[in-house]
Amino acid sequence: MLKGAFNDAILEKSAGMVGQLAPVVTPCHGRFVALDIDVSPFDNSGTKKEGISWTYKKCIGYAPIFAYLGKEGYLVHLELRPGSDHYQKGTEDFLGQALSYTRLMTDAPLLVRMDSGNDSLGNIKVCREGKAEYIVKRNLRHESAEMIKVMVENDKVIECERLGLIFSRVSSNEDLIKASVQKIGLELFGIILQDEAIAYHDLVAKPIADLPPYSAGLMAVRDIEANAIEVKSPIY
């Protein structure tokens, strides 16, 4: 109990210091400040540390989860986890805490960005309750693009303002991708090209915000974000 209370106090004080002393918290688009949340496995192979286990990166280690704010990457929250823990384990609580700490850093509107491992209604509920916009990569699981279209247009299982696809790590066949998306009647939100910077990001599991500004992949991500935000009705 003491450990938890002590940790919470440090995170709150840290967030408060950023809010008071940080010269700027740079938005990702317009007034929206990005809150990036992701798991970043550590390679602790060859050690006997307590809690290490097999990670999805195919190494022995931990799989901590991090929350970063703004283009500067201010650390909002972190949690050390065993390597075998699933992305989503405990993430709803982590996200809620991160949003609370973030409000001590900035009063700007927030855009939470999460990968497909966190495609969960629970996370979306936390974002909505915290008055934060969100971009969560869709985990198709056993669903095809055609199935998703039916679920939105006919079955109303999923509610969304726009339905489309984003292709990531594309190295060729862009024309074929565009034609295929048009054939099934969906909107193509964007294509993120594979480049050296993206490949390095995948290798070392760095946050997307750490990619160099000249990366074609990063510029594509920014364009997609801007397009997604501009069509939404403002909630602030």
Buried (B, 14 or more C-beta within 10 A) or exposed (E): EEEEEEEEEEBBEBBEEBBEEBEEBEBBBEEBBBBBBBBBBBBBEEEEEEBBBBBBBEBBBBBBBBBBBBBBBBBBBBBEBBBBBEBBBEBBEBBBBBBBBBBBBBEBBBBBBBBEBBBBEBBBEBBEEBEBBBBBBEBEEEBEBEEBBEBBEEEEEBEEEEBBBBBBEBEEEEEEBEEBBEEEEBEBBBBBBBBEBBEBBEEEBBBBBBBEEEBBBBBBBBBBBEBBBEEEEEEE
